[in-house]
Amino acid sequence: MKATIQITEKQRKQFNIMLNALKTIKAYQSPRQLRKESLKDWGLDFEEAIEMAYENIQNEACSSCKNVKPL
């Protein structure tokens, strides 16, 4: 028997925001892709591209979890 958890509409919206953030983060270029393509795609050397990607990932995660309280 599966237990179901009831969530509010606000919690559902928060969950979907976090899910979309994870999907966005997953779509980022891998370090291997950045190493090969960062200069062509972004005009950045690899080190700068990886640093910016890391900062973007942190910002995505932080903004998606803003005001979310644990269940």
PyMOL Python script that loads the backbone (N, CA, C, O; Angstrom):
from pymol import cmd

cmd.read_pdbstr("""\
ATOM      1  N   MET A   1       0.834  -1.167   0.000  1.00  0.00           N
ATOM      2  CA  MET A   1       0.000   0.000   0.000  1.00  0.00           C
ATOM      3  C   MET A   1       0.890   1.246   0.000  1.00  0.00           C
ATOM      4  O   MET A   1       1.799   1.370   0.821  1.00  0.00           O
ATOM      5  N   LYS A   2       0.617   2.166  -0.930  1.00  0.00           N
ATOM      6  CA  LYS A   2       1.376   3.412  -1.004  1.00  0.00           C
ATOM      7  C   LYS A   2       0.709   4.481  -0.161  1.00  0.00           C
ATOM      8  O   LYS A   2      -0.508   4.660  -0.200  1.00  0.00           O
ATOM      9  N   ALA A   3       1.518   5.179   0.592  1.00  0.00           N
ATOM     10  CA  ALA A   3       1.005   6.302   1.364  1.00  0.00           C
ATOM     11  C   ALA A   3       1.025   7.539   0.471  1.00  0.00           C
ATOM     12  O   ALA A   3       1.974   7.743  -0.286  1.00  0.00           O
ATOM     13  N   THR A   4       0.011   8.342   0.554  1.00  0.00           N
ATOM     14  CA  THR A   4      -0.019   9.575  -0.223  1.00  0.00           C
ATOM     15  C   THR A   4       0.155  10.754   0.714  1.00  0.00           C
ATOM     16  O   THR A   4      -0.296  10.741   1.859  1.00  0.00           O
ATOM     17  N   ILE A   5       0.804  11.746   0.208  1.00  0.00           N
ATOM     18  CA  ILE A   5       1.039  12.963   0.977  1.00  0.00           C
ATOM     19  C   ILE A   5       0.220  14.075   0.342  1.00  0.00           C
ATOM     20  O   ILE A   5       0.318  14.324  -0.859  1.00  0.00           O
ATOM     21  N   GLN A   6      -0.565  14.722   1.135  1.00  0.00           N
ATOM     22  CA  GLN A   6      -1.352  15.844   0.654  1.00  0.00           C
ATOM     23  C   GLN A   6      -0.505  17.112   0.755  1.00  0.00           C
ATOM     24  O   GLN A   6       0.096  17.389   1.793  1.00  0.00           O
ATOM     25  N   ILE A   7      -0.467  17.869  -0.329  1.00  0.00           N
ATOM     26  CA  ILE A   7       0.267  19.129  -0.307  1.00  0.00           C
ATOM     27  C   ILE A   7      -0.667  20.257  -0.727  1.00  0.00           C
ATOM     28  O   ILE A   7      -1.649  20.052  -1.441  1.00  0.00           O
ATOM     29  N   THR A   8      -0.334  21.430  -0.267  1.00  0.00           N
ATOM     30  CA  THR A   8      -1.145  22.600  -0.605  1.00  0.00           C
ATOM     31  C   THR A   8      -0.791  23.080  -2.006  1.00  0.00           C
ATOM     32  O   THR A   8       0.195  22.642  -2.600  1.00  0.00           O
ATOM     33  N   GLU A   9      -1.605  23.979  -2.515  1.00  0.00           N
ATOM     34  CA  GLU A   9      -1.330  24.560  -3.839  1.00  0.00           C
ATOM     35  C   GLU A   9      -0.013  25.328  -3.819  1.00  0.00           C
ATOM     36  O   GLU A   9       0.743  25.283  -4.789  1.00  0.00           O
ATOM     37  N   LYS A  10       0.267  26.023  -2.735  1.00  0.00           N
ATOM     38  CA  LYS A  10       1.530  26.760  -2.607  1.00  0.00           C
ATOM     39  C   LYS A  10       2.709  25.788  -2.644  1.00  0.00           C
ATOM     40  O   LYS A  10       3.705  26.055  -3.316  1.00  0.00           O
ATOM     41  N   GLN A  11       2.610  24.667  -1.933  1.00  0.00           N
ATOM     42  CA  GLN A  11       3.684  23.669  -1.938  1.00  0.00           C
ATOM     43  C   GLN A  11       3.853  23.060  -3.326  1.00  0.00           C
ATOM     44  O   GLN A  11       4.975  22.776  -3.746  1.00  0.00           O
ATOM     45  N   ARG A  12       2.755  22.858  -4.035  1.00  0.00           N
ATOM     46  CA  ARG A  12       2.812  22.321  -5.388  1.00  0.00           C
ATOM     47  C   ARG A  12       3.561  23.283  -6.316  1.00  0.00           C
ATOM     48  O   ARG A  12       4.395  22.862  -7.117  1.00  0.00           O
ATOM     49  N   LYS A  13       3.252  24.582  -6.198  1.00  0.00           N
ATOM     50  CA  LYS A  13       3.947  25.589  -7.009  1.00  0.00           C
ATOM     51  C   LYS A  13       5.433  25.624  -6.674  1.00  0.00           C
ATOM     52  O   LYS A  13       6.275  25.697  -7.568  1.00  0.00           O
ATOM     53  N   GLN A  14       5.753  25.572  -5.374  1.00  0.00           N
ATOM     54  CA  GLN A  14       7.154  25.574  -4.959  1.00  0.00           C
ATOM     55  C   GLN A  14       7.888  24.349  -5.491  1.00  0.00           C
ATOM     56  O   GLN A  14       9.022  24.453  -5.959  1.00  0.00           O
ATOM     57  N   PHE A  15       7.244  23.200  -5.420  1.00  0.00           N
ATOM     58  CA  PHE A  15       7.844  21.978  -5.947  1.00  0.00           C
ATOM     59  C   PHE A  15       8.131  22.124  -7.433  1.00  0.00           C
ATOM     60  O   PHE A  15       9.214  21.765  -7.895  1.00  0.00           O
ATOM     61  N   ASN A  16       7.171  22.646  -8.182  1.00  0.00           N
ATOM     62  CA  ASN A  16       7.355  22.801  -9.621  1.00  0.00           C
ATOM     63  C   ASN A  16       8.457  23.801  -9.956  1.00  0.00           C
ATOM     64  O   ASN A  16       9.182  23.621 -10.935  1.00  0.00           O
ATOM     65  N   ILE A  17       8.588  24.844  -9.158  1.00  0.00           N
ATOM     66  CA  ILE A  17       9.681  25.804  -9.351  1.00  0.00           C
ATOM     67  C   ILE A  17      11.020  25.105  -9.132  1.00  0.00           C
ATOM     68  O   ILE A  17      11.952  25.284  -9.917  1.00  0.00           O
ATOM     69  N   MET A  18      11.116  24.310  -8.067  1.00  0.00           N
ATOM     70  CA  MET A  18      12.373  23.588  -7.796  1.00  0.00           C
ATOM     71  C   MET A  18      12.651  22.557  -8.877  1.00  0.00           C
ATOM     72  O   MET A  18      13.799  22.393  -9.288  1.00  0.00           O
ATOM     73  N   LEU A  19      11.629  21.861  -9.342  1.00  0.00           N
ATOM     74  CA  LEU A  19      11.804  20.878 -10.412  1.00  0.00           C
ATOM     75  C   LEU A  19      12.306  21.547 -11.684  1.00  0.00           C
ATOM     76  O   LEU A  19      13.213  21.032 -12.337  1.00  0.00           O
ATOM     77  N   ASN A  20      11.730  22.684 -12.040  1.00  0.00           N
ATOM     78  CA  ASN A  20      12.191  23.406 -13.232  1.00  0.00           C
ATOM     79  C   ASN A  20      13.625  23.883 -13.082  1.00  0.00           C
ATOM     80  O   ASN A  20      14.385  23.869 -14.051  1.00  0.00           O
ATOM     81  N   ALA A  21      14.006  24.303 -11.884  1.00  0.00           N
ATOM     82  CA  ALA A  21      15.388  24.721 -11.645  1.00  0.00           C
ATOM     83  C   ALA A  21      16.339  23.544 -11.851  1.00  0.00           C
ATOM     84  O   ALA A  21      17.401  23.701 -12.454  1.00  0.00           O
ATOM     85  N   LEU A  22      15.961  22.369 -11.354  1.00  0.00           N
ATOM     86  CA  LEU A  22      16.808  21.185 -11.552  1.00  0.00           C
ATOM     87  C   LEU A  22      16.931  20.827 -13.029  1.00  0.00           C
ATOM     88  O   LEU A  22      18.006  20.443 -13.490  1.00  0.00           O
ATOM     89  N   LYS A  23      15.847  20.950 -13.760  1.00  0.00           N
ATOM     90  CA  LYS A  23      15.899  20.678 -15.194  1.00  0.00           C
ATOM     91  C   LYS A  23      16.803  21.679 -15.906  1.00  0.00           C
ATOM     92  O   LYS A  23      17.552  21.313 -16.812  1.00  0.00           O
ATOM     93  N   THR A  24      16.730  22.944 -15.493  1.00  0.00           N
ATOM     94  CA  THR A  24      17.593  23.974 -16.075  1.00  0.00           C
ATOM     95  C   THR A  24      19.055  23.674 -15.777  1.00  0.00           C
ATOM     96  O   THR A  24      19.902  23.757 -16.666  1.00  0.00           O
ATOM     97  N   ILE A  25      19.350  23.327 -14.537  1.00  0.00           N
ATOM     98  CA  ILE A  25      20.722  23.014 -14.139  1.00  0.00           C
ATOM     99  C   ILE A  25      21.230  21.798 -14.908  1.00  0.00           C
ATOM    100  O   ILE A  25      22.379  21.774 -15.350  1.00  0.00           O
ATOM    101  N   LYS A  26      20.391  20.808 -15.066  1.00  0.00           N
ATOM    102  CA  LYS A  26      20.786  19.595 -15.791  1.00  0.00           C
ATOM    103  C   LYS A  26      21.137  19.904 -17.248  1.00  0.00           C
ATOM    104  O   LYS A  26      21.963  19.213 -17.846  1.00  0.00           O
ATOM    105  N   ALA A  27      20.519  20.929 -17.816  1.00  0.00           N
ATOM    106  CA  ALA A  27      20.746  21.282 -19.218  1.00  0.00           C
ATOM    107  C   ALA A  27      22.030  22.089 -19.429  1.00  0.00           C
ATOM    108  O   ALA A  27      22.416  22.336 -20.572  1.00  0.00           O
ATOM    109  N   TYR A  28      22.690  22.500 -18.357  1.00  0.00           N
ATOM    110  CA  TYR A  28      23.942  23.239 -18.504  1.00  0.00           C
ATOM    111  C   TYR A  28      24.969  22.367 -19.217  1.00  0.00           C
ATOM    112  O   TYR A  28      24.921  21.139 -19.140  1.00  0.00           O
ATOM    113  N   GLN A  29      25.885  23.012 -19.903  1.00  0.00           N
ATOM    114  CA  GLN A  29      26.958  22.264 -20.559  1.00  0.00           C
ATOM    115  C   GLN A  29      27.827  21.586 -19.515  1.00  0.00           C
ATOM    116  O   GLN A  29      28.060  22.125 -18.433  1.00  0.00           O
ATOM    117  N   SER A  30      28.299  20.403 -19.852  1.00  0.00           N
ATOM    118  CA  SER A  30      29.202  19.683 -18.959  1.00  0.00           C
ATOM    119  C   SER A  30      30.578  20.340 -19.003  1.00  0.00           C
ATOM    120  O   SER A  30      30.867  21.102 -19.925  1.00  0.00           O
ATOM    121  N   PRO A  31      31.432  20.054 -18.015  1.00  0.00           N
ATOM    122  CA  PRO A  31      32.794  20.591 -18.069  1.00  0.00           C
ATOM    123  C   PRO A  31      33.508  20.209 -19.368  1.00  0.00           C
ATOM    124  O   PRO A  31      34.255  21.012 -19.928  1.00  0.00           O
ATOM    125  N   ARG A  32      33.279  18.999 -19.840  1.00  0.00           N
ATOM    126  CA  ARG A  32      33.904  18.570 -21.108  1.00  0.00           C
ATOM    127  C   ARG A  32      33.422  19.447 -22.267  1.00  0.00           C
ATOM    128  O   ARG A  32      34.222  19.878 -23.098  1.00  0.00           O
ATOM    129  N   GLN A  33      32.111  19.708 -22.319  1.00  0.00           N
ATOM    130  CA  GLN A  33      31.565  20.566 -23.374  1.00  0.00           C
ATOM    131  C   GLN A  33      32.099  21.987 -23.253  1.00  0.00           C
ATOM    132  O   GLN A  33      32.449  22.609 -24.256  1.00  0.00           O
ATOM    133  N   LEU A  34      32.162  22.502 -22.028  1.00  0.00           N
ATOM    134  CA  LEU A  34      32.690  23.850 -21.824  1.00  0.00           C
ATOM    135  C   LEU A  34      34.149  23.945 -22.248  1.00  0.00           C
ATOM    136  O   LEU A  34      34.572  24.935 -22.845  1.00  0.00           O
ATOM    137  N   ARG A  35      34.902  22.914 -21.936  1.00  0.00           N
ATOM    138  CA  ARG A  35      36.315  22.908 -22.309  1.00  0.00           C
ATOM    139  C   ARG A  35      36.469  23.027 -23.828  1.00  0.00           C
ATOM    140  O   ARG A  35      37.345  23.739 -24.319  1.00  0.00           O
ATOM    141  N   LYS A  36      35.605  22.321 -24.562  1.00  0.00           N
ATOM    142  CA  LYS A  36      35.686  22.318 -26.015  1.00  0.00           C
ATOM    143  C   LYS A  36      35.080  23.565 -26.658  1.00  0.00           C
ATOM    144  O   LYS A  36      35.620  24.087 -27.633  1.00  0.00           O
ATOM    145  N   GLU A  37      33.959  24.042 -26.111  1.00  0.00           N
ATOM    146  CA  GLU A  37      33.146  25.027 -26.813  1.00  0.00           C
ATOM    147  C   GLU A  37      33.037  26.406 -26.170  1.00  0.00           C
ATOM    148  O   GLU A  37      32.437  27.301 -26.764  1.00  0.00           O
ATOM    149  N   SER A  38      33.592  26.608 -24.984  1.00  0.00           N
ATOM    150  CA  SER A  38      33.339  27.857 -24.263  1.00  0.00           C
ATOM    151  C   SER A  38      33.825  29.092 -25.013  1.00  0.00           C
ATOM    152  O   SER A  38      33.169  30.134 -24.983  1.00  0.00           O
ATOM    153  N   LEU A  39      34.953  28.986 -25.675  1.00  0.00           N
ATOM    154  CA  LEU A  39      35.467  30.150 -26.403  1.00  0.00           C
ATOM    155  C   LEU A  39      34.547  30.480 -27.580  1.00  0.00           C
ATOM    156  O   LEU A  39      34.225  31.643 -27.820  1.00  0.00           O
ATOM    157  N   LYS A  40      34.132  29.456 -28.300  1.00  0.00           N
ATOM    158  CA  LYS A  40      33.260  29.663 -29.460  1.00  0.00           C
ATOM    159  C   LYS A  40      31.853  30.090 -29.032  1.00  0.00           C
ATOM    160  O   LYS A  40      31.296  31.035 -29.590  1.00  0.00           O
ATOM    161  N   ASP A  41      31.278  29.396 -28.042  1.00  0.00           N
ATOM    162  CA  ASP A  41      29.896  29.654 -27.637  1.00  0.00           C
ATOM    163  C   ASP A  41      29.735  30.931 -26.821  1.00  0.00           C
ATOM    164  O   ASP A  41      28.772  31.676 -27.005  1.00  0.00           O
ATOM    165  N   TRP A  42      30.666  31.177 -25.933  1.00  0.00           N
ATOM    166  CA  TRP A  42      30.496  32.261 -24.960  1.00  0.00           C
ATOM    167  C   TRP A  42      31.577  33.331 -25.033  1.00  0.00           C
ATOM    168  O   TRP A  42      31.453  34.376 -24.394  1.00  0.00           O
ATOM    169  N   GLY A  43      32.623  33.090 -25.792  1.00  0.00           N
ATOM    170  CA  GLY A  43      33.729  34.049 -25.847  1.00  0.00           C
ATOM    171  C   GLY A  43      34.539  34.073 -24.563  1.00  0.00           C
ATOM    172  O   GLY A  43      35.171  35.080 -24.242  1.00  0.00           O
ATOM    173  N   LEU A  44      34.523  32.961 -23.825  1.00  0.00           N
ATOM    174  CA  LEU A  44      35.222  32.876 -22.545  1.00  0.00           C
ATOM    175  C   LEU A  44      36.200  31.714 -22.568  1.00  0.00           C
ATOM    176  O   LEU A  44      35.956  30.696 -23.216  1.00  0.00           O
ATOM    177  N   ASP A  45      37.314  31.875 -21.852  1.00  0.00           N
ATOM    178  CA  ASP A  45      38.190  30.715 -21.709  1.00  0.00           C
ATOM    179  C   ASP A  45      37.540  29.739 -20.727  1.00  0.00           C
ATOM    180  O   ASP A  45      36.611  30.097 -20.003  1.00  0.00           O
ATOM    181  N   PHE A  46      38.035  28.518 -20.714  1.00  0.00           N
ATOM    182  CA  PHE A  46      37.395  27.451 -19.946  1.00  0.00           C
ATOM    183  C   PHE A  46      37.251  27.798 -18.473  1.00  0.00           C
ATOM    184  O   PHE A  46      36.187  27.589 -17.890  1.00  0.00           O
ATOM    185  N   GLU A  47      38.310  28.329 -17.860  1.00  0.00           N
ATOM    186  CA  GLU A  47      38.268  28.614 -16.423  1.00  0.00           C
ATOM    187  C   GLU A  47      37.177  29.622 -16.080  1.00  0.00           C
ATOM    188  O   GLU A  47      36.453  29.463 -15.098  1.00  0.00           O
ATOM    189  N   GLU A  48      37.072  30.658 -16.904  1.00  0.00           N
ATOM    190  CA  GLU A  48      36.049  31.669 -16.640  1.00  0.00           C
ATOM    191  C   GLU A  48      34.647  31.104 -16.887  1.00  0.00           C
ATOM    192  O   GLU A  48      33.714  31.405 -16.143  1.00  0.00           O
ATOM    193  N   ALA A  49      34.502  30.292 -17.924  1.00  0.00           N
ATOM    194  CA  ALA A  49      33.200  29.691 -18.230  1.00  0.00           C
ATOM    195  C   ALA A  49      32.752  28.754 -17.119  1.00  0.00           C
ATOM    196  O   ALA A  49      31.580  28.758 -16.742  1.00  0.00           O
ATOM    197  N   ILE A  50      33.667  27.955 -16.594  1.00  0.00           N
ATOM    198  CA  ILE A  50      33.292  27.010 -15.534  1.00  0.00           C
ATOM    199  C   ILE A  50      32.942  27.767 -14.251  1.00  0.00           C
ATOM    200  O   ILE A  50      32.036  27.371 -13.518  1.00  0.00           O
ATOM    201  N   GLU A  51      33.655  28.843 -13.988  1.00  0.00           N
ATOM    202  CA  GLU A  51      33.351  29.659 -12.808  1.00  0.00           C
ATOM    203  C   GLU A  51      31.969  30.294 -12.928  1.00  0.00           C
ATOM    204  O   GLU A  51      31.200  30.304 -11.966  1.00  0.00           O
ATOM    205  N   MET A  52      31.658  30.816 -14.091  1.00  0.00           N
ATOM    206  CA  MET A  52      30.353  31.449 -14.293  1.00  0.00           C
ATOM    207  C   MET A  52      29.230  30.407 -14.243  1.00  0.00           C
ATOM    208  O   MET A  52      28.164  30.675 -13.690  1.00  0.00           O
ATOM    209  N   ALA A  53      29.462  29.235 -14.810  1.00  0.00           N
ATOM    210  CA  ALA A  53      28.455  28.173 -14.767  1.00  0.00           C
ATOM    211  C   ALA A  53      28.185  27.773 -13.318  1.00  0.00           C
ATOM    212  O   ALA A  53      27.035  27.572 -12.929  1.00  0.00           O
ATOM    213  N   TYR A  54      29.238  27.659 -12.529  1.00  0.00           N
ATOM    214  CA  TYR A  54      29.089  27.301 -11.116  1.00  0.00           C
ATOM    215  C   TYR A  54      28.252  28.350 -10.382  1.00  0.00           C
ATOM    216  O   TYR A  54      27.359  28.006  -9.608  1.00  0.00           O
ATOM    217  N   GLU A  55      28.541  29.620 -10.626  1.00  0.00           N
ATOM    218  CA  GLU A  55      27.780  30.698  -9.994  1.00  0.00           C
ATOM    219  C   GLU A  55      26.319  30.666 -10.442  1.00  0.00           C
ATOM    220  O   GLU A  55      25.414  30.888  -9.637  1.00  0.00           O
ATOM    221  N   ASN A  56      26.092  30.393 -11.721  1.00  0.00           N
ATOM    222  CA  ASN A  56      24.726  30.318 -12.227  1.00  0.00           C
ATOM    223  C   ASN A  56      23.953  29.169 -11.593  1.00  0.00           C
ATOM    224  O   ASN A  56      22.773  29.310 -11.272  1.00  0.00           O
ATOM    225  N   ILE A  57      24.618  28.038 -11.413  1.00  0.00           N
ATOM    226  CA  ILE A  57      23.979  26.887 -10.777  1.00  0.00           C
ATOM    227  C   ILE A  57      23.595  27.227  -9.334  1.00  0.00           C
ATOM    228  O   ILE A  57      22.494  26.910  -8.882  1.00  0.00           O
ATOM    229  N   GLN A  58      24.511  27.870  -8.628  1.00  0.00           N
ATOM    230  CA  GLN A  58      24.203  28.260  -7.251  1.00  0.00           C
ATOM    231  C   GLN A  58      23.020  29.224  -7.205  1.00  0.00           C
ATOM    232  O   GLN A  58      22.143  29.090  -6.351  1.00  0.00           O
ATOM    233  N   ASN A  59      22.992  30.187  -8.113  1.00  0.00           N
ATOM    234  CA  ASN A  59      21.889  31.154  -8.141  1.00  0.00           C
ATOM    235  C   ASN A  59      20.562  30.486  -8.479  1.00  0.00           C
ATOM    236  O   ASN A  59      19.536  30.807  -7.879  1.00  0.00           O
ATOM    237  N   GLU A  60      20.571  29.555  -9.439  1.00  0.00           N
ATOM    238  CA  GLU A  60      19.345  28.810  -9.783  1.00  0.00           C
ATOM    239  C   GLU A  60      18.811  28.077  -8.561  1.00  0.00           C
ATOM    240  O   GLU A  60      17.625  28.161  -8.243  1.00  0.00           O
ATOM    241  N   ALA A  61      19.696  27.358  -7.880  1.00  0.00           N
ATOM    242  CA  ALA A  61      19.284  26.570  -6.712  1.00  0.00           C
ATOM    243  C   ALA A  61      18.781  27.485  -5.595  1.00  0.00           C
ATOM    244  O   ALA A  61      17.760  27.206  -4.966  1.00  0.00           O
ATOM    245  N   CYS A  62      19.488  28.549  -5.360  1.00  0.00           N
ATOM    246  CA  CYS A  62      19.118  29.470  -4.277  1.00  0.00           C
ATOM    247  C   CYS A  62      17.761  30.114  -4.549  1.00  0.00           C
ATOM    248  O   CYS A  62      16.913  30.174  -3.658  1.00  0.00           O
ATOM    249  N   SER A  63      17.555  30.590  -5.756  1.00  0.00           N
ATOM    250  CA  SER A  63      16.291  31.276  -6.046  1.00  0.00           C
ATOM    251  C   SER A  63      15.115  30.307  -6.062  1.00  0.00           C
ATOM    252  O   SER A  63      13.999  30.691  -5.715  1.00  0.00           O
ATOM    253  N   SER A  64      15.346  29.054  -6.458  1.00  0.00           N
ATOM    254  CA  SER A  64      14.248  28.091  -6.488  1.00  0.00           C
ATOM    255  C   SER A  64      13.836  27.645  -5.090  1.00  0.00           C
ATOM    256  O   SER A  64      12.694  27.228  -4.893  1.00  0.00           O
ATOM    257  N   CYS A  65      14.730  27.723  -4.126  1.00  0.00           N
ATOM    258  CA  CYS A  65      14.426  27.292  -2.759  1.00  0.00           C
ATOM    259  C   CYS A  65      13.996  28.447  -1.857  1.00  0.00           C
ATOM    260  O   CYS A  65      13.674  28.237  -0.688  1.00  0.00           O
ATOM    261  N   LYS A  66      13.992  29.643  -2.387  1.00  0.00           N
ATOM    262  CA  LYS A  66      13.644  30.819  -1.596  1.00  0.00           C
ATOM    263  C   LYS A  66      12.228  30.680  -1.027  1.00  0.00           C
ATOM    264  O   LYS A  66      11.283  30.390  -1.761  1.00  0.00           O
ATOM    265  N   ASN A  67      12.096  30.883   0.256  1.00  0.00           N
ATOM    266  CA  ASN A  67      10.827  30.840   0.979  1.00  0.00           C
ATOM    267  C   ASN A  67      10.171  29.457   1.034  1.00  0.00           C
ATOM    268  O   ASN A  67       8.988  29.356   1.358  1.00  0.00           O
ATOM    269  N   VAL A  68      10.908  28.400   0.726  1.00  0.00           N
ATOM    270  CA  VAL A  68      10.371  27.043   0.813  1.00  0.00           C
ATOM    271  C   VAL A  68      10.659  26.491   2.199  1.00  0.00           C
ATOM    272  O   VAL A  68      11.800  26.491   2.660  1.00  0.00           O
ATOM    273  N   LYS A  69       9.615  26.026   2.850  1.00  0.00           N
ATOM    274  CA  LYS A  69       9.778  25.441   4.177  1.00  0.00           C
ATOM    275  C   LYS A  69       9.703  23.936   4.058  1.00  0.00           C
ATOM    276  O   LYS A  69       8.927  23.430   3.247  1.00  0.00           O
ATOM    277  N   PRO A  70      10.484  23.197   4.839  1.00  0.00           N
ATOM    278  CA  PRO A  70      10.426  21.730   4.788  1.00  0.00           C
ATOM    279  C   PRO A  70       9.055  21.214   5.207  1.00  0.00           C
ATOM    280  O   PRO A  70       8.360  21.827   6.018  1.00  0.00           O
ATOM    281  N   LEU A  71       8.688  20.084   4.641  1.00  0.00           N
ATOM    282  CA  LEU A  71       7.397  19.465   5.003  1.00  0.00           C
ATOM    283  C   LEU A  71       7.510  18.777   6.346  1.00  0.00           C
ATOM    284  O   LEU A  71       6.536  18.198   6.827  1.00  0.00           O
TER     285      LEU A  71
END
""", "prot")
cmd.dss("prot")
cmd.show_as("cartoon", "prot")
cmd.util.cbc("prot")
cmd.orient("prot")
